Amino acid sequence: MSKIADVLQARGQLDEALTIRREEELPVYERLGDVRRKAITLGKIADVHQARGQLDEALTIRREEELPVYERLGDVQAKAVTMGQIADVHQARGQLDEALTIRREEELPVYERLGDVRAKAITLGKIADVLQARGQLDEALRMRRDEVPIYEALGDQRSLLVGRTQIAVNLVAMHKPE
């Protein structure tokens, strides 16, 4: 069920994916008492709502249904990922201060404590995106310059290229005539 819904979702067949997740997948995990798989499925349902632009619904699911499961389980990494997804919703709604606070105070410190350097780099890039959207170009550039060496050390050529491109975009924006 889950794999079929994943494929449908990837193909943009969101109604079909949502139906499978709600009517077939979720009830199975509820009957089995598998709270982690239920939370993961709820997150995928939230992804569909977010893809449709139903940001309030996505935010409600993430905050009220998915996140509490990871908190109860003590799964700090899954909680950090979910907080990042909550920040994504805030950012999409233009609530940049809220997105920035979540990324700096609740997401990034977890990845640093866990030693998850890739997740740290991704989060630094997302912080830079918010800062750039707020017009804080100097600070955004500093974040990008912290992000890029991580990708270099990981040998992640694609992310390295994207990071360097973002630095170039940032530099161009900084030197635009008023």
C-alpha positions in Angstrom: 0.0 0.0 0.0 2.6 2.5 1.1 4.8 1.9 -2.0 1.9 2.3 -4.3 0.8 5.5 -2.6 4.5 6.7 -2.8 4.5 6.1 -6.6 1.2 7.8 -7.1 2.3 10.8 -5.0 5.6 11.1 -7.0 3.6 11.0 -10.2 1.3 13.8 -9.0 -1.7 11.6 -8.5 -2.4 13.2 -5.1 -6.0 12.3 -4.8 -5.3 8.6 -5.3 -2.3 8.7 -3.0 -4.3 10.5 -0.3 -7.1 7.9 -0.5 -4.8 5.0 -0.1 -3.0 6.6 2.8 -6.2 7.6 4.7 -8.4 4.6 3.9 -6.0 1.7 3.6 -2.6 2.5 5.1 -3.5 4.5 8.2 -6.1 2.1 9.5 -3.6 -0.8 9.3 -1.1 1.0 11.5 -3.9 2.1 13.9 -5.1 -1.6 14.3 -1.5 -2.8 14.8 -0.7 0.0 17.3 2.3 1.0 15.2 2.5 4.6 16.3 5.8 5.3 14.4 4.4 4.1 11.0 1.2 6.0 11.7 3.2 9.2 12.3 5.2 8.6 9.1 2.0 8.1 7.2 0.5 11.2 8.7 3.6 13.1 7.6 3.0 11.8 4.0 -0.6 13.0 4.2 0.7 16.4 5.3 3.1 16.4 2.3 0.1 16.0 0.0 -1.8 18.8 1.6 1.3 21.0 1.4 1.8 20.1 -2.3 -1.8 21.2 -2.9 -1.2 24.5 -1.1 -3.4 23.4 1.9 -0.9 24.8 4.3 -3.2 25.1 7.3 -4.1 21.4 7.1 -0.5 20.4 6.6 0.6 22.4 9.6 -2.2 21.0 11.8 -1.3 17.4 11.0 2.4 18.0 11.6 1.9 19.9 14.9 -1.0 18.1 16.4 -0.6 14.5 15.2 2.9 13.7 13.8 5.2 15.7 16.1 3.7 14.5 19.4 4.4 10.9 18.5 8.1 11.6 17.9 8.2 13.5 21.2 6.6 10.6 23.1 9.0 8.2 21.5 12.0 10.4 22.3 13.0 10.3 18.6 15.0 13.6 18.4 16.0 13.2 14.8 12.4 12.6 13.6 11.3 15.5 15.7 13.9 17.8 14.1 12.9 16.7 10.6 9.3 17.4 11.4 10.2 20.8 12.9 12.0 21.5 9.7 8.9 20.6 7.7 6.8 22.9 10.0 9.3 25.6 9.3 8.9 24.9 5.5 5.1 25.6 5.9 5.8 28.8 7.8 8.2 29.9 5.1 5.7 29.1 2.4 3.1 31.2 4.2 5.6 34.1 4.4 6.0 33.7 8.2 9.8 34.1 7.9 10.5 35.0 11.6 8.7 31.8 12.8 10.5 29.7 10.2 13.9 31.2 11.1 13.3 30.6 14.9 12.4 27.0 14.3 15.4 26.3 12.1 17.9 28.1 14.4 16.6 27.0 17.8 14.9 23.6 17.3 16.3 22.0 14.1 19.9 23.0 13.7 21.1 22.3 17.3 19.7 18.7 17.0 21.7 18.0 13.9 24.8 19.5 15.5 24.4 17.3 18.6 23.8 14.2 16.5 26.8 14.9 14.3 24.6 14.8 11.2 26.7 17.0 9.0 24.6 16.7 5.9 21.4 17.6 7.7 23.3 20.5 9.3 24.4 21.8 5.8 20.9 21.5 4.4 19.5 23.4 7.4 22.2 26.1 7.1 21.1 26.5 3.5 17.5 26.8 4.5 18.4 29.4 7.1 20.3 31.3 4.4 17.1 31.2 2.2 15.1 32.8 4.9 17.7 35.4 5.7 17.9 36.2 2.0 14.1 36.5 1.7 14.3 38.9 4.7 16.9 41.0 2.9 19.6 40.1 5.4 22.1 39.4 2.7 25.4 39.6 4.7 24.1 37.1 7.2 22.7 34.8 4.4 26.1 34.9 2.8 27.8 33.8 6.0 25.5 30.9 6.3 26.2 29.8 2.7 29.9 30.0 3.3 29.4 27.7 6.3 27.3 25.3 4.2 29.5 24.9 1.2 32.6 23.4 2.8 30.4 20.6 4.4 29.3 19.5 0.9 32.9 19.7 -0.3 34.0 17.5 2.6 31.1 15.0 1.9 32.0 14.9 -1.8 28.5 15.9 -2.7 29.1 17.6 -6.0 25.5 18.5 -6.8 24.9 20.2 -3.4 28.3 21.9 -3.7 27.3 23.3 -7.0 23.9 24.5 -5.7 25.5 26.1 -2.7 28.1 27.9 -4.8 25.4 29.1 -7.2 23.4 30.4 -4.2 26.5 32.3 -3.0 26.8 33.9 -6.5 23.1 34.8 -6.4 23.6 36.3 -3.0 26.6 38.3 -4.1 24.8 39.7 -7.1 21.8 40.7 -4.9 24.2 42.5 -2.5 25.8 44.5 -5.3 22.6 45.5 -7.1 22.2 49.3 -7.5 19.3 50.6 -5.4 
